[in-house]
């Protein structure tokens, strides 16, 4: 088989896939830990541009920006930062 720096190509690919899977698992855990709150005032979800109504459950990131739960969960699966200010989710 092919080698690169004295390592089998298949071993390199397997390690890369395992690293990506581990990172995805870590990201899912981070997303699940974001607090869900009851919105106190009408504000806009910057992802879908629709209102988050008063007393509606939403997620508030550490930076203070609020989003619909479905919107932000989908966003964070692609980019682990705030859609508005790019604050990185740790």
LONUMAR-872051 format. One line per field, with one value per atom (N, C-alpha, C, CB): residue number from 0; residue in one letter; atom name; z, x, y. Coordinates in nm, 2 decimals, decimal comma. Each point is the difference from the previous one (the first is absolute). Glycine has a CB too. Layout:
// residues N
n	NUM|...
res	A|...
atom	CA|...
c3	Z|...
c1	X|...
c2	Y|...
This chain:
// residues 90
n	0|0|0|0|1|1|1|1|2|2|2|2|3|3|3|3|4|4|4|4|5|5|5|5|6|6|6|6|7|7|7|7|8|8|8|8|9|9|9|9|10|10|10|10|11|11|11|11|12|12|12|12|13|13|13|13|14|14|14|14|15|15|15|15|16|16|16|16|17|17|17|17|18|18|18|18|19|19|19|19|20|20|20|20|21|21|21|21|22|22|22|22|23|23|23|23|24|24|24|24|25|25|25|25|26|26|26|26|27|27|27|27|28|28|28|28|29|29|29|29|30|30|30|30|31|31|31|31|32|32|32|32|33|33|33|33|34|34|34|34|35|35|35|35|36|36|36|36|37|37|37|37|38|38|38|38|39|39|39|39|40|40|40|40|41|41|41|41|42|42|42|42|43|43|43|43|44|44|44|44|45|45|45|45|46|46|46|46|47|47|47|47|48|48|48|48|49|49|49|49|50|50|50|50|51|51|51|51|52|52|52|52|53|53|53|53|54|54|54|54|55|55|55|55|56|56|56|56|57|57|57|57|58|58|58|58|59|59|59|59|60|60|60|60|61|61|61|61|62|62|62|62|63|63|63|63|64|64|64|64|65|65|65|65|66|66|66|66|67|67|67|67|68|68|68|68|69|69|69|69|70|70|70|70|71|71|71|71|72|72|72|72|73|73|73|73|74|74|74|74|75|75|75|75|76|76|76|76|77|77|77|77|78|78|78|78|79|79|79|79|80|80|80|80|81|81|81|81|82|82|82|82|83|83|83|83|84|84|84|84|85|85|85|85|86|86|86|86|87|87|87|87|88|88|88|88|89|89|89|89
res	X|X|X|X|X|X|X|X|X|X|X|X|X|X|X|X|X|X|X|X|X|X|X|X|X|X|X|X|X|X|X|X|X|X|X|X|X|X|X|X|X|X|X|X|X|X|X|X|X|X|X|X|X|X|X|X|X|X|X|X|X|X|X|X|X|X|X|X|X|X|X|X|X|X|X|X|X|X|X|X|X|X|X|X|X|X|X|X|X|X|X|X|X|X|X|X|X|X|X|X|X|X|X|X|X|X|X|X|X|X|X|X|X|X|X|X|X|X|X|X|X|X|X|X|X|X|X|X|X|X|X|X|X|X|X|X|X|X|X|X|X|X|X|X|X|X|X|X|X|X|X|X|X|X|X|X|X|X|X|X|X|X|X|X|X|X|X|X|X|X|X|X|X|X|X|X|X|X|X|X|X|X|X|X|X|X|X|X|X|X|X|X|X|X|X|X|X|X|X|X|X|X|X|X|X|X|X|X|X|X|X|X|X|X|X|X|X|X|X|X|X|X|X|X|X|X|X|X|X|X|X|X|X|X|X|X|X|X|X|X|X|X|X|X|X|X|X|X|X|X|X|X|X|X|X|X|X|X|X|X|X|X|X|X|X|X|X|X|X|X|X|X|X|X|X|X|X|X|X|X|X|X|X|X|X|X|X|X|X|X|X|X|X|X|X|X|X|X|X|X|X|X|X|X|X|X|X|X|X|X|X|X|X|X|X|X|X|X|X|X|X|X|X|X|X|X|X|X|X|X|X|X|X|X|X|X|X|X|X|X|X|X|X|X|X|X|X|X|X|X|X|X|X|X|X|X|X|X|X|X
atom	N|CA|C|CB|N|CA|C|CB|N|CA|C|CB|N|CA|C|CB|N|CA|C|CB|N|CA|C|CB|N|CA|C|CB|N|CA|C|CB|N|CA|C|CB|N|CA|C|CB|N|CA|C|CB|N|CA|C|CB|N|CA|C|CB|N|CA|C|CB|N|CA|C|CB|N|CA|C|CB|N|CA|C|CB|N|CA|C|CB|N|CA|C|CB|N|CA|C|CB|N|CA|C|CB|N|CA|C|CB|N|CA|C|CB|N|CA|C|CB|N|CA|C|CB|N|CA|C|CB|N|CA|C|CB|N|CA|C|CB|N|CA|C|CB|N|CA|C|CB|N|CA|C|CB|N|CA|C|CB|N|CA|C|CB|N|CA|C|CB|N|CA|C|CB|N|CA|C|CB|N|CA|C|CB|N|CA|C|CB|N|CA|C|CB|N|CA|C|CB|N|CA|C|CB|N|CA|C|CB|N|CA|C|CB|N|CA|C|CB|N|CA|C|CB|N|CA|C|CB|N|CA|C|CB|N|CA|C|CB|N|CA|C|CB|N|CA|C|CB|N|CA|C|CB|N|CA|C|CB|N|CA|C|CB|N|CA|C|CB|N|CA|C|CB|N|CA|C|CB|N|CA|C|CB|N|CA|C|CB|N|CA|C|CB|N|CA|C|CB|N|CA|C|CB|N|CA|C|CB|N|CA|C|CB|N|CA|C|CB|N|CA|C|CB|N|CA|C|CB|N|CA|C|CB|N|CA|C|CB|N|CA|C|CB|N|CA|C|CB|N|CA|C|CB|N|CA|C|CB|N|CA|C|CB|N|CA|C|CB|N|CA|C|CB|N|CA|C|CB|N|CA|C|CB|N|CA|C|CB|N|CA|C|CB|N|CA|C|CB|N|CA|C|CB|N|CA|C|CB|N|CA|C|CB|N|CA|C|CB|N|CA|C|CB|N|CA|C|CB|N|CA|C|CB|N|CA|C|CB|N|CA|C|CB|N|CA|C|CB
c3	0,00|0,00|0,00|0,12|-0,13|0,00|0,14|-0,19|0,20|0,13|-0,01|0,06|0,05|0,02|0,13|-0,15|0,15|0,12|0,08|0,01|-0,08|0,06|0,07|0,03|-0,08|0,06|-0,11|0,20|-0,18|-0,11|-0,02|0,07|-0,20|-0,04|0,07|-0,22|0,23|0,07|0,14|-0,16|0,23|0,14|0,02|0,04|-0,14|0,01|-0,02|-0,09|-0,01|-0,02|0,12|-0,25|0,31|0,11|0,12|-0,08|0,10|0,11|-0,02|0,04|-0,16|-0,03|0,02|-0,17|0,12|0,02|0,15|-0,22|0,29|0,15|0,07|-0,01|-0,03|0,05|-0,03|-0,02|-0,10|-0,04|0,08|-0,23|0,25|0,07|0,15|-0,15|0,21|0,14|0,01|0,03|-0,12|0,00|-0,01|-0,11|0,02|-0,02|0,14|-0,25|0,31|0,13|0,11|-0,06|0,06|0,09|-0,03|0,03|-0,15|-0,04|0,04|-0,19|0,17|0,03|0,15|-0,18|0,26|0,15|0,03|0,04|-0,10|0,02|-0,03|-0,05|-0,07|-0,04|0,10|-0,24|0,29|0,10|0,13|-0,11|0,14|0,13|0,00|0,04|-0,15|-0,01|0,07|-0,22|0,30|0,08|-0,08|0,19|-0,16|-0,05|0,10|-0,14|0,08|0,09|-0,05|0,07|0,01|-0,05|-0,03|0,14|-0,26|-0,05|0,07|-0,22|0,27|0,08|-0,09|0,19|-0,30|-0,09|-0,15|0,17|-0,25|-0,14|-0,06|-0,02|-0,05|-0,07|-0,12|0,22|-0,30|-0,13|0,00|-0,11|0,05|-0,02|-0,12|0,10|-0,08|-0,12|-0,10|0,16|-0,14|-0,10|-0,09|0,16|-0,11|-0,09|-0,02|0,08|0,00|-0,01|0,04|-0,18|0,26|0,05|0,15|-0,17|0,23|0,14|0,09|-0,06|0,17|0,11|0,09|-0,02|0,04|0,07|0,15|-0,18|0,25|0,15|0,06|0,00|0,10|0,07|-0,09|0,14|-0,26|-0,08|0,05|-0,20|0,20|0,03|-0,11|0,14|-0,11|-0,10|0,07|-0,12|0,04|0,05|0,00|-0,08|0,20|0,01|0,01|0,11|-0,20|0,00|0,10|-0,24|0,27|0,11|-0,03|0,04|-0,17|-0,04|0,02|-0,17|0,20|0,02|-0,11|0,15|-0,27|-0,11|0,01|-0,15|0,11|0,02|-0,14|0,22|-0,23|-0,12|0,03|-0,11|0,00|0,01|0,03|-0,15|0,22|0,03|-0,12|0,22|-0,31|-0,13|-0,09|0,02|-0,02|-0,09|0,05|-0,05|0,17|0,05|0,01|0,13|-0,10|0,00|-0,14|0,19|-0,29|-0,14|-0,04|-0,06|0,10|-0,03|0,07|-0,02|0,15|0,07|-0,04|0,19|-0,26|-0,05|-0,12|0,07|-0,13|-0,11|0,04|-0,15|0,25|0,04|0,15|-0,23|0,31|0,14|0,06|0,01|-0,07|0,05|-0,02|-0,06|0,13|-0,01|-0,15|0,25|-0,30|-0,13|-0,02|-0,02|0,13|0,00|0,02|0,08|0,04|0,03|-0,01|0,16|-0,20|-0,02|0,13|-0,23|0,34|0,13|0,00|0,12|-0,09|-0,02|0,12|-0,13|0,11|0,10|0,05|-0,10|0,23|0,06|0,07|0,03
c1	0,08|-0,08|0,09|-0,18|0,11|0,07|0,04|-0,13|0,25|0,04|0,04|0,09|-0,10|0,03|0,07|-0,19|0,31|0,08|0,01|-0,06|0,08|0,01|-0,13|0,24|-0,35|-0,13|-0,09|0,03|-0,10|-0,09|-0,12|0,06|-0,09|-0,11|-0,13|0,11|-0,14|-0,13|0,00|-0,02|0,13|0,01|-0,02|0,16|-0,10|-0,02|-0,15|0,24|-0,30|-0,14|-0,09|0,04|-0,01|-0,08|0,02|0,03|0,09|0,02|-0,07|0,22|-0,22|-0,07|-0,15|0,18|-0,24|-0,14|-0,03|-0,01|0,09|-0,03|0,01|0,09|0,01|0,01|-0,12|0,25|-0,30|-0,12|-0,12|0,10|-0,12|-0,11|0,01|-0,01|0,13|0,02|-0,04|0,18|-0,14|-0,03|-0,15|0,23|-0,29|-0,15|-0,07|0,02|0,02|-0,05|0,01|0,05|0,07|0,03|-0,09|0,24|-0,26|-0,08|-0,15|0,16|-0,21|-0,14|-0,01|-0,02|0,11|0,00|-0,01|0,12|-0,04|0,00|-0,13|0,24|-0,30|-0,13|-0,11|0,07|-0,07|-0,10|0,01|0,00|0,12|0,02|-0,04|0,18|-0,21|-0,05|-0,13|0,13|-0,14|-0,12|-0,12|0,14|-0,26|-0,13|-0,07|-0,01|-0,03|-0,07|-0,14|0,23|-0,31|-0,13|0,03|-0,14|0,11|0,03|-0,09|0,06|0,00|-0,07|-0,06|0,15|-0,10|-0,05|0,01|0,06|-0,14|0,00|0,14|-0,25|0,32|0,12|0,01|0,12|-0,02|0,01|0,11|-0,08|0,05|0,10|0,08|-0,15|0,27|0,09|0,03|0,10|-0,14|0,02|-0,12|0,14|-0,26|-0,12|-0,07|-0,03|0,07|-0,05|-0,15|0,16|-0,21|-0,13|0,00|-0,08|-0,03|0,00|0,01|-0,14|0,20|0,00|-0,10|0,24|-0,36|-0,11|0,03|-0,16|0,09|0,01|-0,05|-0,04|0,11|-0,02|0,03|-0,17|0,23|0,03|0,14|-0,13|0,15|0,13|0,09|-0,10|0,23|0,10|0,13|-0,14|0,25|0,13|0,08|0,00|0,06|0,08|0,15|-0,19|0,27|0,14|0,08|-0,01|0,13|0,08|0,01|0,12|-0,12|0,01|-0,12|0,17|-0,28|-0,13|-0,10|0,13|-0,09|-0,09|-0,09|0,17|-0,30|-0,11|-0,04|-0,08|0,04|-0,04|-0,11|0,23|-0,31|-0,09|0,09|-0,18|0,13|0,08|0,04|-0,12|0,02|0,03|0,10|-0,23|0,22|0,08|0,15|-0,19|0,21|0,14|0,06|-0,06|-0,02|0,06|0,05|-0,15|0,07|0,04|0,13|-0,24|0,24|0,11|0,13|-0,16|0,15|0,12|0,06|-0,10|0,02|0,05|0,09|-0,21|0,20|0,09|0,11|-0,19|0,16|0,10|-0,02|0,00|0,09|-0,01|0,03|0,06|-0,13|0,01|-0,13|0,25|-0,27|-0,12|-0,02|0,03|-0,15|-0,03|0,02|-0,16|0,15|0,00|0,15|-0,24|0,29|0,13|0,12|-0,13|0,10|0,11|0,07|0,03|-0,09|0,05|0,01|-0,10|0,22|0,02|-0,06|0,21|-0,29|-0,06|0,11|-0,23|0,25|0,11|-0,06|0,14
c2	-0,12|0,12|0,13|-0,13|0,24|0,13|0,03|0,07|0,00|0,05|0,15|-0,23|0,29|0,14|0,02|0,08|-0,03|0,01|-0,13|0,25|-0,36|-0,13|-0,05|0,05|0,01|-0,04|-0,05|0,16|-0,27|-0,04|0,10|-0,24|0,25|0,10|-0,04|0,04|-0,16|-0,04|0,04|-0,19|0,18|0,04|0,15|-0,20|0,28|0,14|0,04|0,03|-0,09|0,03|-0,04|-0,04|-0,08|-0,05|0,10|-0,24|0,29|0,09|0,13|-0,10|0,15|0,12|-0,01|0,06|-0,17|-0,02|-0,01|-0,12|0,05|-0,01|0,13|-0,23|0,32|0,13|0,09|-0,02|0,01|0,08|-0,05|0,03|-0,16|-0,06|0,05|-0,20|0,20|0,04|0,15|-0,17|0,25|0,15|0,02|0,05|-0,13|0,02|-0,04|-0,05|-0,05|-0,04|0,11|-0,25|0,31|0,11|0,12|-0,08|0,11|0,11|-0,02|0,04|-0,17|-0,03|0,02|-0,17|0,13|0,02|0,15|-0,22|0,30|0,14|0,07|0,00|-0,04|0,05|-0,04|-0,02|-0,10|-0,04|0,07|-0,22|0,27|0,07|0,14|-0,15|0,21|0,14|0,01|0,04|0,07|0,01|0,04|0,06|-0,12|0,03|0,10|-0,22|0,33|0,10|0,03|0,10|-0,04|0,06|0,15|-0,16|0,19|0,14|0,10|-0,10|0,20|0,10|0,11|-0,05|0,08|0,10|-0,04|0,18|-0,13|-0,04|0,05|0,01|-0,10|0,03|-0,08|0,06|-0,03|-0,07|-0,11|0,21|-0,32|-0,11|0,04|-0,18|0,20|0,05|-0,10|0,15|-0,27|-0,11|-0,01|-0,13|0,12|-0,01|0,14|-0,23|0,33|0,14|0,01|0,04|-0,14|0,00|0,03|-0,16|0,21|0,04|-0,12|0,20|-0,18|-0,09|0,06|-0,09|0,03|0,07|-0,01|-0,06|0,15|0,01|-0,14|0,25|-0,30|-0,12|-0,13|0,12|-0,10|-0,11|-0,06|0,10|-0,23|-0,05|0,03|-0,18|0,21|0,03|-0,03|0,18|-0,18|-0,02|0,14|-0,24|0,26|0,12|-0,04|0,13|-0,08|-0,03|0,08|-0,06|0,02|0,07|0,15|-0,21|0,25|0,14|0,08|-0,08|0,01|0,07|-0,01|0,14|-0,18|-0,01|-0,12|0,11|-0,08|-0,10|-0,05|0,10|-0,23|-0,06|-0,10|0,03|-0,06|-0,12|-0,12|0,11|-0,21|-0,12|-0,07|-0,02|0,00|-0,08|0,07|-0,10|0,24|0,08|-0,01|0,15|-0,13|0,01|-0,14|0,20|-0,30|-0,14|-0,03|-0,07|0,10|-0,03|0,08|-0,05|0,18|0,09|-0,06|0,20|-0,23|-0,04|-0,14|0,13|-0,21|-0,12|0,02|-0,11|0,23|0,04|0,09|-0,02|0,11|0,10|0,02|0,11|-0,14|0,00|0,14|-0,24|0,34|0,14|0,07|0,01|0,11|0,08|0,05|0,07|-0,08|0,05|0,15|-0,20|0,27|0,15|0,05|0,01|-0,05|0,06|-0,09|0,14|-0,27|-0,10|-0,04|0,09|-0,07|-0,04|-0,15|0,20|-0,26|-0,14|-0,07|0,04|-0,15|-0,08|-0,10|0,02|-0,01|-0,08|-0,13|0,21
